[in-house]
Amino acid sequence: MTQYTSQFDTSLKAKHFLPKYWGTWSLLALLFVCSYIPVSIRDRFASWCADKLYPAKFLQKRKNIAFTNIGLCFPDYSDSDKDALMQKNFRSMAQIALSLGEIAFRSQSFLHKRINFIGEHFVKEAEQSGNAIIFLAPHCYGIDFAGVAAISARGYPLSSMFKDYKNPIFDWFVTNYRTRFSRLHEKGALYHRSEGLKPCIKSLRDKAHFYYLPDEDHGRESSVFSPFFATEKATLPVIGRLAKLGKAVVIPTYTSYNAKTGKIDVICHSPLSNIPSGCEQQDTDLMNQAIERVIAENKAQYMWTLKLLKTRPEEGVKIY
């Protein structure tokens, strides 16, 4: 059985305890405290903070990006529709942000109770059939809860990719909580994006599943254009290759914070039986269709503030 070693170093150094980082350490201490506050109290506080901060000027740039994305994807949305969606979006973001400490500091059994894992039988069926799994997980605020608390904490070996955070303390914190349960297994790891797809394919062949975030804009040269709601999106055309070379099934996965139950709903859908199709463009289109379906279940939890549509089919067009 192969254990893969990634090429990045997120270990703490003496310089990371200098005063310039004390603010970050204070934030992590706050997350630790929040992880033990009753969920109902924490959620009400998060919603109150979100509603108070929503009109703030420092958020205007991100809101403009979100309004642009929503307008392109849903041209029938009025300004009030966009605003209502983003107010819900911001509340969900605040509630999940104050919950993040749970992934790092709370027990495995606690996290099991926090997750409502819908469709886990698709995961078990794939494993029983001897298949590796590509969890197709578009950017929603609860993505770490799905990867860590739902999948890895339940004993499913998992690999994924990441890119560095600018703050090395946060980089250390996130990397450690993302790997806290995968370190207990004999396979699976966290890879830096600069390492490419090769280690992920090796992990898939070793039956370590891959948590794949497919919806970032990587630019014109690396992408093909594929329909995405009412617009077109520059999309990496790699899902078919990953599924074929990794001998894996593709399971669309979405995470929503359920404020009514106080739990995180991690929803796995049935595997996409038509990927790989043998056609790169067709596989990419089928993937985006699957992403649309899961986002449509709860649009308010998707990361509309990302520059998802920066690369346009018409060269030279700037929308942000």
N, C-alpha and C positions, 0 to 999 in steps of 0.2 A: 504494500500500500504506500502511495507516494505522498509525502508531505511537502508542500510548496512554500518556499520562503520568498516573501516580497522584498523589494529593493529600497524601501523607504524607512526612515528612522524618525520615530516620534517620541523618543525617550526624552525625559526631562533633563535639563542641564542646570548648573548653578545659576546661570544668568536669568533663568526663567522665574526666579524668585526675587528679582530686583523690583523696586517700587513701581516701575512702568507697567508691571503685570499685576499689581495688587488689585486693580479694578476687575480684572478677569477672574482672579481667585475669589473675590467677593461675590461675583456673579455665580460661580460654581457652588459657593457656600449657600447662596440663596436657593439654588436648584435643589440642593440637598435638603434644606429645610422644607421647601415646597413639596418634596416627594413624600413627606410624612404628614402633611396637612390633609384633613378629610377632603375628598374630591368635591363634594357639594359646595363647601366653603371656598375652595380654591377656584372652582369654575365661576362662581358668582363674582369673585374678585377679578378674575381674568376678563370676564365680559365687561365689567365696570371700567377697567383700565382701557380695554379696546374701544369702547364707546367714547371715552374721554379723549383718547389720543387720535381717533380716526380723523378729525378735522385738522390735525396739526400740519403746519407747513412743511416740516421735514419729511413727511410721508407723501407729499404731493407728486414727486417724481415717480415713485413706485406706483401710485394710483393711476397716473397718466399712462404708464406702460400697461397696466392691467386693463384700463378702459379701452386702449388701442387694441389689445389682444381680443377682448370680449367683443368689441365692435366688428372686427374682421371675422370672427368665428360665428357670431350671432348678429347679423346686420339688422334684424328686426328688433333688437333690444333698444329701448329708449335710454336716455341718460339716467332717468330715475331707476330703470331696471338694473343698469350697470351699478349704480350707487347702492341699491338694495343688496345686490349680490355681493359686492365687495364689503359691505358692513358685516354680513354674515361670515364672509371669508376671514375678515380681520378678527372676529370673535373666536372663530375656530383656531386660527393661528395662535392667538394668545393662550387659549386653553391648552393646546398641545405644547406650546413652548414652556409653560409652567409645569407640565407633566414630564418633561424630558429627564429630569433627575431620577425618575422611577426606573428608567432603563439602566442607569448606571449604578444606583444605590440600593434598589429594592431586590428582594429575593426572587428566585425563579418561580416559586409557588405563588408569590404575590402577583407576578406578571401574568401567570396563567389565568388568574382570576380577572385581571384587568382587560383581557382580550376576549372578544367574541369572534372566534375563528370560524367564519362561514365558508363552507366549501372545502374544509380540510380533507374530506374524503377523496377529492380529486388528487391531492398530494399523495395520500396513502395508496390510491390505486396506481398512480404512476410508479411509485417505489416498488410496489408488489409486482408490477410488470417489468421491473428491471430498468426503468427509464430514468435518466437524469431530467431535471426540470429547469427551464428558464422561466423565472417569475417575471413577467412583463409588468413593470410597476411604474406608471407615469408619476411625475412629480406632484405629490400631495403632501400636506404638512405632516402626516403621520407615517411617512415612509420608513423611518427608523423603527417605529413600533412593529411594523410588519416584519421587517428583516430580522430584528433582534428578538422581540418579545413573542412574536407569533411563530416564526419559522425556526430560528436558531435555538431559542430557549426550549422548544419542544423536541430537540434532538435531531432535527433535520440538518445535515451538514450543508453549509452555505458559503459561497464565494461571492465577492462583489468587487466593484471598482470605485475609486474615489479620487478626488483631486484635493490638493492642499488647501487648508484655510490659511489666511494671512496671519492669524494669531496662532503662534505655536502652542500655547496653553490649550486653546480650544481644539486645535488639531490633535493634541495628546488625549484630551478628554473624549472627543467623539470617536477616535480610532479605538480607544480602549473599551468603550461601551459597545461599539459595534462588533468587537471580537471577543467579548467576555465569555460567551457561551461556545462560540466556534472553536475557542482554544481547548475546549474539553474533548473535541472530536479529533480523529486522526487524519482528517482531510478537510479541505476548504480553507480559504484565507481571504484577506483583503488586499487588493492589488492597486497600485498607483496607475492612473490612466495612461501615463507615459509608457507603461510596459506592454500596451496593446492587448489584443484579444488572445494571444497564444496561451498564457497561463490559465485564462478562464476556460478555454477549450480543453486543456489538460485536466482541469478540475472536473469539468462536466463528464469527461470520459472516465474519470475515477468515481463517478456518481456523487460528486459534490455539486449541489444545485447552484444556479447562478442567479443573483438578484440584479436584474437589468433595468436601468432607468433609460428609456429609449427616446425621450422627447426633447432633449436639448438641441439647440441649433449649433451645429459644428461647422457651418460655413459652406459656401457653394462647392468648393473643390472636393469635399468629402461626402457630399450629400446628393440625393435625388429629390425631386419635388413630388410630393404625394398629397392627395386631398386630406384636409383636416378641417372638419366641420364645413363652414362655407368658404374656406380659403384653401391655399396650398401652403405646405410647410416643407422646408429643407430638412430632410430626414436621413440619418445614416442607414444605408441599405445592407445591414449586416445580419438581420434576424434569421434569414434563411440559411446563411452560411453557418451561423452559430448552432442552429438546430441540427443541421446536417452533420457538421464536423464533430459536434459534441454529442451526437446521437441522443438528442433531448426533445422533450415535448415542451410546448409553450403554453403557460397558464397565465392569463391576464389577472392581475392582482391590484386591488385598490383598497385604500385605508381611509376610513372616515371616523372622526371623533363624534360620538353620539352623546350630545349634551343631556338628553333625556334620561339615558341609563347611566351616564357617567363612565361608559366603557368605550374602548376603541374597537370598531368593527373592521376586521381584516377580512376582505371578501375575495376568495379565489373562485374564478369562473372555470367552466369546462375547457379543457385543452383545445387549442386551435388545430384541428385535424388537417387543415389545408396548408400548413407551413411545415417544411419547405415545399414549395411548388415547383422549383426548378427555374423560376423566373425572379430575378432580383427585384424588379419593379413591382411585380404582383405581390411578392412577399411583403414588401414595404407598405403597399396599399392595404393589404389585409391586416397588417399590424396596426396601422393608424385607425382603421375601422374599429378594431378591438379597443384601442385606447379611447376613441370617441364614446363607445358604449359604456365603459366603466366611469369615465368622467361625467357622462350625462346622468348617472345615478345620483351624483351629489356634486354639482358644479361649484358649490361654495367652498369645497375643500381643496380645490386644485390651485396650484401656484401660478395664478395668472400674472403675478408681478415679475416673472422671469421674462427675459427677452426671447420668447419662444419663436417669434416670427421675424427676427431681425433680417435674415437673408430672404429677399423677395425674388420671385421669378423674373421680374424686370430688373436688370442690373442698374445700379446707381440710385435706387429708391431707398430713402431712409424714412422709417416710420416712427422711430422713437426720438 
